[in-house]
Amino acid sequence: MVNLKRKKTKGLIAEPVPAAVSGAITTLAKADGFVEISEDVQFIDAGEQVTVKLFETEGHMQAS
């Protein structure tokens, strides 16, 4: 799960949502979307470009 934040320059940054002690539903509720990772990938490096699947498309942040 990730949250999106605007970069100071053009574009957006996806940051992981911290896992909540109360479980996955709380984490899910706080997220803007998720990153789908292939099963053979263990890590994503900082700065690596990813595609974020948004939970809600209406009123979402656009990279500009």
C-alpha positions in Angstrom: 0.0 0.0 0.0 1.3 3.5 -0.9 0.4 7.1 -0.4 1.2 9.7 -3.1 2.9 13.0 -2.5 3.8 15.7 -4.9 7.5 16.2 -5.7 9.0 19.7 -5.5 9.7 19.2 -9.2 7.4 17.6 -11.7 5.6 14.3 -10.7 4.6 12.2 -7.7 6.4 10.1 -5.1 4.8 6.8 -3.9 5.7 6.2 -0.2 4.8 3.0 1.7 1.9 3.2 4.2 3.3 2.1 7.6 1.7 -1.2 8.6 -0.9 -0.6 11.4 -0.9 -2.7 14.5 -4.6 -3.3 14.2 -4.2 -5.0 10.9 -4.5 -4.7 7.1 -7.8 -3.0 6.9 -6.4 0.1 8.7 -3.4 0.2 6.4 -5.7 -0.2 3.4 -8.0 2.6 4.5 -5.0 5.0 4.8 -3.6 4.2 1.3 -4.1 6.0 -2.0 -3.4 2.8 -3.9 -0.9 0.0 -4.3 2.1 -1.1 -6.4 1.9 -4.5 -8.1 5.2 -6.4 -7.9 6.0 -9.5 -9.8 6.5 -12.6 -7.7 10.2 -12.8 -8.5 11.0 -9.3 -7.2 12.0 -9.0 -3.6 12.7 -5.3 -3.3 12.1 -2.0 -5.0 15.0 0.5 -4.7 14.4 4.1 -3.6 13.9 6.3 -6.7 12.9 3.4 -8.9 9.9 4.2 -11.1 6.7 2.2 -10.4 3.1 2.2 -11.5 0.6 2.9 -8.8 -2.9 1.4 -9.1 -5.2 4.0 -7.5 -8.1 2.9 -5.3 -10.1 6.0 -6.4 -9.8 7.7 -9.7 -12.1 10.7 -9.1 -10.2 13.6 -7.7 -6.9 11.8 -7.7 -3.5 13.5 -7.9 -2.1 13.9 -11.3 1.6 14.2 -12.1 2.2 17.5 -13.8 
